[in-house]
Amino acid sequence: MSDLGQTLHNPDVLSCLANLSSDEVFTPPRIVNQMLDTLPQEIFSDRNATFLDPACKSGVFLREIAKRLIKGLEAQIPDLQARIDHVFQKQLFGLAITELTSLMSRRSLYCSKFANSRHSVSKFQDPQGNVRFGVYSHVWAGGDKCTLCGASKSVYGEQARAGRESHAYPFLHIKNLEELFGMKFDVIIGNPPYQLSDGGDSGGTRTRRGAIPLYQKFIQQAIKLSPRYLTMIVPSRWFAGGRGLDEFRLEILEDTRIRKLVDFPSSADCFPGVEIKGGVCFFLWDKEHKGDCEVKTIQGQTESVMERPLLEDGCDTFVRYNEAISILHKVARHKEESFANIVRASKPFGFRTFVEGEQTEFVGAVKLYANGGIGWVKNEDVVQNRDWIDKHKIYISMAYGAGEDFPHQILNKPFLGEPNTCCTETYLLIGPFENKKTAENVLRYITTKFFRFLVLQIKNTQHATQKVYKFVPLQDFTQPWTDEKLYAKYDLSAEEIAFIESMIRPMDAVPSEAGQTAEAGPEAEDQEDGGEDE
């Protein structure tokens, strides 16, 4: 029998699958091997080391591990067939997410979709081998959400009744995983499903369908099993928290066992042709590690690497870009109040996104900036912050899809909110201010690259809530601000300025008054991007 690594056809079918743009995207073998490179390489010469992929789809993780083990154990087990049998039957294990992906994974690993067939490169007693799939049930416990994964009963309960896939993934729904294979695992590796539909909710005359993140539950479950090493590739949006991720974000950022973190701000650098908002990352969790993390950022052909804590002193937010650390330190030395303090919470006047107001102005009407245009409402219809109506303020859309290519704009264009105006939750309100000149100076500050670069350090999805302005310092708005003045004030070096300029594109002059609409309205709020990716 020839070496398994030499029997692979060119092009590799799993590389081809990884380039398919659909709701289910498979991990390219090159990325799998980058993840495997983060592990201590001597583990591939350890005949007792065990590996688990808890979310098998294409089988690429187990296949690439097999190639390394078959080579690494050659001296210890010279006979190739004996070595293959040992690796496949005693070291590699997987849980498939569907019956179809179980067949695909076995085909990738054993060269046969049935592990006990005559075509299998290693003969098992049963057809599943060590790549298992079983039908499990969600646990509703009298509610509408599964207590184990958060799935919506209205969506996934109905699918199960109709005989369709219920997405009750084994890794999250088996009570005792160690009993399933009869062992603990040294390495847990994979790319878990990213999200589940939440069933949607109703708001006024509209119904919004959304999704809840799921990948963090796979990571938490894996950590509970206490492997020696854990490495998974997931969306990077957890860096900033958000729906279902705030508690998880702090757990990970405060975990000193995260030894390495590799971040792709543009998912296309990892999954060609696929856009996952906020990018993707993979990490190495090392049970014995206690200390700083090696943070690597990959953008096209450029890599940045720095050993640092995941949380800077006095900061509860992960700083994504290594080059930003020194800039943030220089800004922090001034000990200025945060700009976030003048960014008001969502729904500043109490109006939901779907409110449009009257289309024709009437006597005593207040202008309403809404998603899709301008409407008119009665003063008494404003249920909160009515005293802001006649103030000068700034409106900026809550959401802005800037794309993944740098440099980009980061935020939608802000505009002045003249007196006798209000807005729906499509917009955030900044201010209010006592006079127009102050508001204009604030507006100019927002258009600077410096301002939007600091926003970028927290904003890694299309949504720009109040918290993304946390790193931005307040200025003296009796005067206008330019990038040149800001670079000089904070004593930025030529290299630091060049990095900001490389990340942020100019923002055109903004009108003093505008009826602009959001380029991506909050009707998309809380939706996750990407499918069940491996």
C-alpha positions in Angstrom: 0.0 0.0 0.0 1.4 3.4 -0.9 1.8 6.2 1.6 -1.6 7.8 2.3 -0.1 11.3 1.7 1.0 10.3 -1.8 -2.4 8.9 -2.9 -4.1 12.2 -2.9 -5.2 13.6 -6.3 -4.2 17.0 -7.5 -6.1 19.2 -7.2 -7.1 18.2 -3.7 -10.9 17.7 -3.7 -11.2 19.3 -0.3 -9.4 22.4 -1.5 -12.0 22.6 -4.3 -14.8 22.2 -1.7 -13.4 25.0 0.4 -13.7 27.4 -2.5 -17.4 26.8 -2.9 -19.5 29.9 -1.9 -22.6 28.6 -0.2 -24.2 28.4 3.2 -21.8 25.6 4.2 -18.2 26.4 3.7 -15.4 23.9 4.3 -12.1 24.7 5.7 -9.2 24.7 3.2 -6.5 22.2 3.9 -3.9 25.0 4.0 -5.7 26.6 6.9 -6.1 23.3 8.7 -2.3 22.8 8.4 -1.7 26.3 9.8 -3.8 25.3 12.8 -1.9 22.1 13.2 1.4 24.0 13.0 0.5 25.8 16.2 0.6 22.5 18.1 3.9 21.1 19.5 5.0 19.0 16.6 6.3 16.2 18.8 2.7 15.3 19.4 2.6 13.8 15.9 5.2 11.3 17.0 3.3 10.3 20.1 1.5 7.0 19.5 -0.7 7.5 22.5 -2.0 11.0 21.6 -5.7 11.2 20.8 -7.5 13.7 18.6 -11.1 14.7 18.3 -13.0 16.7 15.7 -16.3 17.5 17.4 -17.9 19.0 14.2 -16.8 16.9 11.2 -18.1 17.9 7.8 -15.5 17.2 5.1 -13.1 15.2 7.3 -10.2 17.5 6.4 -9.0 18.0 10.0 -8.7 14.2 10.7 -7.2 13.6 7.3 -4.5 16.1 7.7 -3.7 14.9 11.2 -3.5 11.3 9.9 -0.9 12.3 7.3 1.3 13.8 10.0 0.9 10.8 12.4 1.6 8.3 9.6 4.8 10.1 9.0 5.7 10.8 12.6 5.2 7.2 13.8 7.2 5.6 11.0 10.1 4.7 13.2 8.0 3.3 15.9 5.6 1.3 13.7 7.6 0.5 10.5 4.8 -1.5 8.8 2.6 0.9 6.9 -0.6 -1.0 7.3 -0.1 -1.6 11.0 0.7 2.1 11.3 -2.5 3.2 9.5 -4.6 0.8 11.6 -3.1 2.2 14.8 -3.6 5.8 13.8 -7.2 5.4 12.5 -8.4 3.0 15.1 -6.7 4.3 18.3 -5.9 8.0 17.7 -8.4 9.7 15.4 -12.0 10.3 16.4 -14.8 12.5 15.1 -18.4 13.5 15.6 -20.2 14.4 12.4 -22.9 17.2 12.4 -25.1 15.4 9.9 -25.4 11.9 8.4 -24.2 13.3 5.0 -21.1 14.9 6.5 -20.4 11.6 8.4 -20.2 9.8 5.0 -18.1 12.6 3.5 -15.7 12.6 6.5 -15.2 8.8 6.4 -14.6 9.0 2.6 -11.9 11.6 3.2 -10.3 9.6 6.1 -10.9 5.9 5.3 -11.3 6.3 1.5 -14.7 4.7 2.0 -18.0 6.1 3.4 -18.3 2.8 5.4 -15.4 2.0 7.7 -16.1 -1.8 7.5 -16.2 -2.0 3.7 -13.6 -3.7 1.6 -12.5 -0.3 0.3 -11.6 1.1 3.7 -7.9 1.5 4.2 -8.4 0.4 7.8 -11.0 -2.3 8.6 -13.4 -1.6 11.4 -16.1 -3.9 12.9 -18.9 -1.4 12.3 -19.6 1.0 9.4 -19.1 4.2 11.4 -15.6 3.5 12.5 -14.4 6.3 14.8 -16.4 9.0 12.9 -19.8 8.8 14.6 -23.1 10.2 13.9 -26.3 9.8 15.9 -29.7 11.4 16.0 -30.1 13.4 19.3 -32.8 15.6 20.6 -33.0 19.1 21.9 -33.9 19.6 25.5 -36.8 22.0 25.7 -37.5 21.7 29.4 -40.9 23.3 29.1 -39.5 26.4 27.2 -39.0 27.5 23.7 -35.2 27.3 23.8 -33.0 24.2 24.0 -31.3 24.3 27.4 -28.1 22.9 25.9 -27.7 24.9 22.7 -30.3 27.7 22.7 -32.1 26.4 19.5 -35.6 27.7 19.0 -38.3 25.1 19.5 -40.6 26.8 17.0 -37.9 26.3 14.3 -36.0 23.1 15.1 -38.8 21.3 16.9 -40.9 21.6 13.8 -38.0 20.5 11.6 -37.6 17.3 13.7 -41.3 16.6 13.4 -41.1 17.0 9.6 -38.2 14.5 9.5 -35.6 17.1 8.6 -32.3 17.8 10.3 -32.9 19.2 13.8 -29.3 20.4 14.3 -29.1 18.9 17.7 -25.3 18.5 17.4 -23.9 15.4 19.3 -21.0 17.4 20.9 -23.5 19.6 22.7 -26.3 17.0 23.3 -24.4 13.9 24.5 -24.5 13.8 28.3 -21.1 12.0 28.7 -18.8 12.5 25.8 -16.0 10.6 27.3 -18.1 7.5 27.6 -18.9 7.6 23.9 -15.3 6.8 22.9 -14.2 5.6 26.3 -11.3 8.1 26.7 -10.1 11.6 27.3 -8.7 13.5 24.3 -5.3 15.2 24.1 -6.3 17.5 21.2 -9.7 18.8 20.3 -9.7 20.6 16.9 -12.3 21.7 14.4 -14.5 24.4 12.9 -17.9 24.3 14.7 -21.3 25.4 13.3 -21.5 29.2 13.7 -25.1 29.9 14.3 -28.7 28.8 14.7 -31.9 30.6 13.7 -33.7 32.1 16.7 -37.1 31.8 15.0 -37.5 35.6 14.4 -39.4 38.1 16.4 -42.1 40.6 15.6 -41.8 44.3 15.8 -44.8 46.4 14.9 -45.8 45.6 11.3 -42.5 43.8 10.5 -41.1 40.4 11.4 -37.3 40.1 11.8 -35.6 36.7 11.5 -32.2 36.5 13.2 -29.7 34.0 14.4 -27.9 33.2 17.6 -24.2 32.4 17.8 -23.4 28.7 18.5 -19.6 28.3 18.1 -18.9 29.6 21.6 -20.8 26.7 23.1 -18.5 24.2 21.2 -15.5 26.0 22.7 -16.9 26.0 26.2 -17.8 22.3 25.9 -14.4 21.4 24.7 -12.7 23.3 27.6 -14.9 21.3 30.0 -13.4 18.1 28.7 -9.9 19.5 29.7 -7.8 18.4 26.7 -4.1 19.2 26.6 -4.7 21.4 23.6 -7.7 23.0 21.9 -7.7 24.8 18.6 -10.8 25.9 16.7 -11.5 28.4 13.9 -14.5 30.7 14.4 -15.8 34.1 13.5 -13.8 37.0 15.1 -16.9 38.9 16.1 -16.6 37.5 19.6 -13.7 40.0 20.1 -16.3 42.7 20.7 -19.0 40.6 22.3 -22.6 41.1 21.4 -25.6 38.9 21.4 -24.9 35.8 23.4 -21.1 36.5 23.4 -20.4 39.0 26.1 -19.9 36.4 28.9 -17.9 34.1 26.6 -15.7 37.0 25.4 -14.6 37.8 28.9 -14.0 34.1 29.7 -11.6 33.8 26.7 -9.9 37.2 27.1 -9.2 36.5 30.8 -8.0 32.9 30.1 -4.2 32.9 30.2 -4.2 29.4 28.6 -4.8 31.0 25.2 -1.3 30.6 23.9 -1.7 31.7 20.2 -4.4 33.7 18.3 -4.3 34.0 14.5 -6.7 36.6 13.2 -7.9 37.2 9.6 -9.8 40.6 9.5 -10.9 39.7 6.0 -12.4 36.2 5.9 -11.5 36.0 2.2 -7.8 35.6 3.3 -9.0 32.3 5.0 -12.1 31.2 3.1 -11.6 32.5 -0.5 -14.7 34.0 -2.0 -16.7 33.9 1.3 -17.5 36.9 3.4 -18.0 36.5 7.1 -18.6 39.8 8.7 -15.8 40.7 11.1 -13.4 38.1 9.8 -12.4 34.8 11.3 -9.7 33.6 13.7 -8.2 30.4 15.2 -6.5 30.0 18.5 -4.5 27.5 20.5 -5.6 26.8 24.0 -2.8 25.1 26.0 -3.9 23.6 29.3 -0.4 24.2 30.8 0.2 27.7 29.5 0.0 30.7 31.8 1.0 34.0 30.3 0.8 36.3 27.3 -0.5 35.3 24.0 1.2 35.4 20.6 -1.2 37.5 18.5 -0.8 37.2 14.7 -2.8 39.3 12.3 -2.8 38.2 8.6 -4.0 40.6 6.0 -3.2 39.4 2.5 0.5 39.0 2.3 1.2 41.1 5.4 1.6 39.5 8.9 2.0 41.2 12.2 3.0 39.2 15.3 3.3 40.4 18.9 3.5 38.7 22.3 1.0 40.5 24.6 -1.9 40.0 27.0 -5.3 39.6 25.4 -6.5 42.4 27.7 -4.5 45.5 28.1 -4.3 47.0 31.7 -7.5 48.7 32.6 -9.2 47.6 29.4 -12.0 45.1 29.0 -11.8 45.1 25.2 -9.5 43.1 22.9 -7.3 45.3 20.7 -7.3 43.5 17.4 -4.4 45.1 15.6 -0.9 44.9 17.2 0.1 48.2 15.6 -2.8 50.0 17.4 -1.4 49.2 20.9 1.2 52.0 21.0 -1.3 54.5 19.5 -3.9 53.6 22.2 -1.2 54.0 24.9 -0.4 57.5 23.7 -4.0 58.5 23.6 -4.6 57.0 27.1 -1.8 59.1 28.6 -3.9 62.2 28.1 -6.6 60.8 30.4 -9.4 62.4 28.5 -13.1 61.6 28.8 -14.5 59.2 26.3 -16.4 60.3 23.2 -18.9 57.5 24.0 -20.3 59.7 26.8 -21.9 61.9 24.2 -23.2 59.1 22.0 -26.7 58.3 23.1 -28.2 54.9 23.5 -30.3 53.4 20.8 -33.9 54.7 20.2 -33.0 58.2 21.4 -36.5 59.4 20.9 -38.3 56.1 21.4 -39.0 55.3 17.8 -38.3 51.8 16.4 -36.8 51.3 13.0 -40.1 50.6 11.2 -41.7 54.0 12.2 -41.9 56.2 9.1 -44.1 59.1 10.2 -46.4 61.1 7.9 -45.1 61.6 4.4 -46.4 65.2 4.2 -45.4 68.0 6.5 -48.2 69.5 8.6 -48.6 72.4 11.0 -46.5 71.8 14.2 -44.8 68.7 12.7 -41.3 67.5 13.8 -39.1 66.2 11.1 -38.3 62.5 11.5 -35.1 61.0 10.0 -36.1 57.4 9.4 -34.9 54.3 7.6 -35.7 55.0 4.0 -36.2 58.7 4.1 -37.8 61.6 6.0 -41.2 61.6 7.7 -43.1 63.9 10.0 -44.5 63.3 13.5 -46.3 65.2 16.2 -44.3 66.6 19.1 -46.4 64.6 21.5 -45.5 61.4 19.7 -41.9 61.7 20.9 -42.0 59.6 24.0 -38.5 60.4 25.4 -35.8 63.1 25.3 -38.4 65.6 23.9 -36.1 68.4 25.1 -33.5 67.4 22.5 -35.8 68.1 19.6 -34.9 71.8 19.4 -31.2 71.2 20.0 -28.4 70.9 17.5 -27.2 67.3 17.3 -25.5 64.8 15.0 -27.1 61.7 13.5 -25.1 58.7 12.3 -26.5 55.4 11.2 -26.3 52.5 13.6 -25.2 50.1 10.9 -22.7 50.4 8.1 -21.4 47.6 6.0 -18.0 48.8 5.1 -16.8 45.6 3.4 -13.6 43.7 4.2 -11.0 45.4 2.0 -8.8 48.0 3.6 -8.6 50.9 3.6 -12.3 51.5 4.2 -14.6 54.1 5.7 -15.6 52.2 9.0 -18.6 54.5 9.6 -21.5 55.8 7.5 -21.4 59.6 6.9 -22.8 61.6 9.9 -24.9 64.6 9.3 -26.2 67.6 11.4 -29.6 67.2 13.0 -31.0 70.7 12.9 -33.5 71.9 15.6 -37.0 70.5 15.3 -35.8 67.1 14.3 -35.8 63.6 15.8 -34.9 60.1 14.5 -35.7 56.5 14.7 -33.3 53.8 16.0 -31.8 53.6 12.5 -29.6 56.4 13.8 -27.5 57.1 16.9 -27.7 60.6 18.3 -24.5 62.4 19.2 -25.0 65.4 21.4 -27.1 67.5 21.8 -25.2 70.8 21.5 -26.1 74.3 22.4 -25.0 75.8 19.0 -24.4 74.8 15.4 -20.7 75.7 15.4 -19.9 73.1 18.1 -22.0 70.5 16.3 -20.1 71.2 13.1 -16.7 70.8 14.8 -17.8 67.5 16.2 -19.0 66.5 12.8 -15.6 67.3 11.3 -13.9 65.3 14.1 -15.9 62.2 13.2 -14.7 62.4 9.6 -11.0 62.3 10.6 -9.1 59.1 10.0 -7.8 59.2 13.6 -11.4 59.1 14.9 -12.5 56.3 12.7 -9.3 54.3 13.4 -10.1 54.3 17.1 -13.6 53.2 16.4 -12.3 50.3 14.3 -10.5 48.8 17.3 -13.9 47.8 18.7 -16.1 47.8 15.7 -15.6 44.5 13.8 -19.2 44.0 12.5 -21.5 46.3 10.6 -23.2 47.5 13.8 -21.8 50.6 15.5 -23.4 50.9 18.9 -22.4 53.3 21.6 -19.6 51.1 22.9 -17.5 51.3 19.6 -16.7 54.9 20.5 -15.1 54.0 23.8 -11.5 54.5 22.7 -12.2 57.9 21.1 -11.2 60.8 23.3 -13.3 64.0 23.6 -11.8 67.2 22.3 -12.2 70.9 22.8 -15.0 71.5 20.2 -14.7 75.3 20.3 -12.1 74.6 17.5 -12.2 72.3 14.4 -9.9 69.2 14.3 -7.9 67.7 11.5 -5.8 64.6 11.3 -2.7 66.6 11.2 -3.6 68.4 14.5 -4.6 65.1 16.1 -1.4 63.3 15.0 0.7 66.1 16.5 -1.4 66.3 19.7 -0.9 62.6 20.4 2.8 62.6 19.2 2.2 59.8 16.7 5.3 58.4 14.9 5.6 58.3 11.1 5.0 54.5 11.3 1.9 54.9 13.4 0.5 57.5 11.1 1.2 55.3 8.1 -0.7 52.4 9.6 -3.7 54.6 10.3 -3.6 55.9 6.7 -3.4 52.4 5.4 -6.5 51.3 7.2 -8.9 54.2 6.9 -9.9 55.9 3.6 -10.9 59.6 3.5 -14.5 60.5 4.2 -16.0 63.0 1.9 -17.2 66.3 3.2 -20.6 65.8 4.8 -23.6 68.1 4.4 -24.7 70.3 7.2 -28.2 68.9 6.9 -29.2 65.6 5.2 -31.9 63.2 4.9 -29.5 60.3 4.5 -30.6 56.8 5.2 -28.5 54.0 6.6 -26.7 51.9 4.1 -27.5 48.9 6.3 -30.4 49.4 8.7 -30.9 47.9 12.1 -33.4 45.5 10.7 -30.3 43.3 10.3 -29.4 43.8 14.0 -28.3 40.7 15.9 -28.0 38.6 12.7 -24.9 36.4 12.5 -23.0 36.1 9.2 -21.7 33.0 7.6 -23.1 29.5 7.6 -22.1 26.2 9.3 -18.5 26.5 8.3 -15.8 24.0 8.6 
